[in-house]
Amino acid sequence: MTASGAQGSESAADVARVLADPGLGLGDSDTLSTLAEEAISGGASTIELDCGAISFMDSRGFGSLIQFRNALCEKGTVLKLINIPRQMEMLLEITGTADLLKAGG
């Protein structure tokens, strides 16, 4: 499945991996939310968001990411970021959210 916001997902036991595309960095999270809902309904308790394709993230994208994480937490699902590009990692460090999102807290 390919769409803006996510490229698809793969699941292993209770962990689902969702591949983000560059649109997520600009706040496009609709498809990501749909894929996450599918993963949760499939029994995933952890969603690994592969951020390797995100080359830029603005404040809207960051806000969408935090809202997405909070919505998952309310459902008892953990969001863990993986393959984080250096620029995005710097943003997480500056905002104090790196440990929260990289460790899946």
One Martini backbone bead per residue (centre of mass of N, CA, C, O) as a GRO file, in nm:
protein
  105
    1MET     BB    1   0.094   0.038   0.026
    2THR     BB    2   0.056   0.365  -0.124
    3ALA     BB    3   0.104   0.682   0.046
    4SER     BB    4   0.061   0.958   0.199
    5GLY     BB    5   0.251   0.900   0.513
    6ALA     BB    6   0.273   0.599   0.386
    7GLN     BB    7   0.390   0.275   0.256
    8GLY     BB    8   0.345   0.066   0.498
    9SER     BB    9   0.317  -0.271   0.642
   10GLU     BB   10   0.458  -0.483   0.902
   11SER     BB   11   0.419  -0.795   1.085
   12ALA     BB   12   0.537  -0.907   1.422
   13ALA     BB   13   0.324  -1.005   1.605
   14ASP     BB   14   0.310  -0.719   1.827
   15VAL     BB   15   0.473  -0.589   1.580
   16ALA     BB   16   0.459  -0.293   1.379
   17ARG     BB   17   0.562  -0.179   1.060
   18VAL     BB   18   0.596   0.160   0.950
   19LEU     BB   19   0.633   0.337   0.645
   20ALA     BB   20   0.753   0.640   0.594
   21ASP     BB   21   0.704   0.936   0.429
   22PRO     BB   22   0.772   1.266   0.361
   23GLY     BB   23   0.480   1.376   0.435
   24LEU     BB   24   0.503   1.357   0.746
   25GLY     BB   25   0.700   1.607   0.780
   26LEU     BB   26   0.427   1.792   0.683
   27GLY     BB   27   0.158   1.651   0.836
   28ASP     BB   28   0.089   1.373   0.686
   29SER     BB   29  -0.127   1.131   0.875
   30ASP     BB   30  -0.369   0.968   0.760
   31THR     BB   31  -0.244   0.699   0.656
   32LEU     BB   32  -0.098   0.629   0.913
   33SER     BB   33  -0.352   0.595   1.085
   34THR     BB   34  -0.474   0.365   0.921
   35LEU     BB   35  -0.239   0.163   0.956
   36ALA     BB   36  -0.246   0.162   1.263
   37GLU     BB   37  -0.530   0.052   1.296
   38GLU     BB   38  -0.468  -0.215   1.157
   39ALA     BB   39  -0.247  -0.305   1.356
   40ILE     BB   40  -0.419  -0.301   1.611
   41SER     BB   41  -0.645  -0.496   1.506
   42GLY     BB   42  -0.401  -0.719   1.466
   43GLY     BB   43  -0.240  -0.690   1.771
   44ALA     BB   44  -0.068  -0.446   1.810
   45SER     BB   45   0.144  -0.290   2.071
   46THR     BB   46   0.359  -0.203   1.849
   47ILE     BB   47   0.493   0.081   1.668
   48GLU     BB   48   0.711   0.103   1.396
   49LEU     BB   49   0.861   0.396   1.272
   50ASP     BB   50   0.994   0.439   0.960
   51CYS     BB   51   1.207   0.735   0.891
   52GLY     BB   52   1.409   0.715   0.639
   53ALA     BB   53   1.230   0.911   0.425
   54ILE     BB   54   1.274   1.155   0.609
   55SER     BB   55   1.413   1.485   0.529
   56PHE     BB   56   1.170   1.657   0.660
   57MET     BB   57   1.061   1.863   0.954
   58ASP     BB   58   0.808   2.032   1.069
   59SER     BB   59   0.590   2.148   1.302
   60ARG     BB   60   0.351   1.992   1.186
   61GLY     BB   61   0.485   1.714   1.180
   62PHE     BB   62   0.555   1.704   1.479
   63GLY     BB   63   0.267   1.737   1.585
   64SER     BB   64   0.155   1.481   1.449
   65LEU     BB   65   0.341   1.283   1.593
   66ILE     BB   66   0.250   1.347   1.883
   67GLN     BB   67  -0.051   1.292   1.843
   68PHE     BB   68  -0.014   1.001   1.753
   69ARG     BB   69   0.124   0.900   2.008
   70ASN     BB   70  -0.105   0.978   2.207
   71ALA     BB   71  -0.329   0.807   2.076
   72LEU     BB   72  -0.187   0.536   2.117
   73CYS     BB   73  -0.158   0.547   2.426
   74GLU     BB   74  -0.467   0.548   2.484
   75LYS     BB   75  -0.467   0.238   2.348
   76GLY     BB   76  -0.188   0.090   2.443
   77THR     BB   77   0.021   0.198   2.231
   78VAL     BB   78   0.342   0.186   2.096
   79LEU     BB   79   0.583   0.428   1.989
   80LYS     BB   80   0.856   0.366   1.754
   81LEU     BB   81   1.145   0.498   1.636
   82ILE     BB   82   1.313   0.438   1.321
   83ASN     BB   83   1.542   0.538   1.114
   84ILE     BB   84   1.666   0.823   1.194
   85PRO     BB   85   1.735   1.107   1.081
   86ARG     BB   86   1.946   1.348   1.176
   87GLN     BB   87   1.753   1.596   1.165
   88MET     BB   88   1.530   1.460   1.333
   89GLU     BB   89   1.701   1.396   1.581
   90MET     BB   90   1.760   1.689   1.651
   91LEU     BB   91   1.467   1.768   1.705
   92LEU     BB   92   1.424   1.569   1.939
   93GLU     BB   93   1.645   1.684   2.119
   94ILE     BB   94   1.548   1.982   2.139
   95THR     BB   95   1.246   1.886   2.249
   96GLY     BB   96   1.278   1.622   2.443
   97THR     BB   97   1.173   1.339   2.262
   98ALA     BB   98   1.376   1.110   2.208
   99ASP     BB   99   1.331   0.901   2.434
  100LEU     BB  100   1.027   0.867   2.389
  101LEU     BB  101   1.044   0.776   2.071
  102LYS     BB  102   1.291   0.573   2.056
  103ALA     BB  103   1.191   0.384   2.310
  104GLY     BB  104   0.871   0.377   2.337
  105GLY     BB  105   0.724   0.573   2.577
   0.00000   0.00000   0.00000
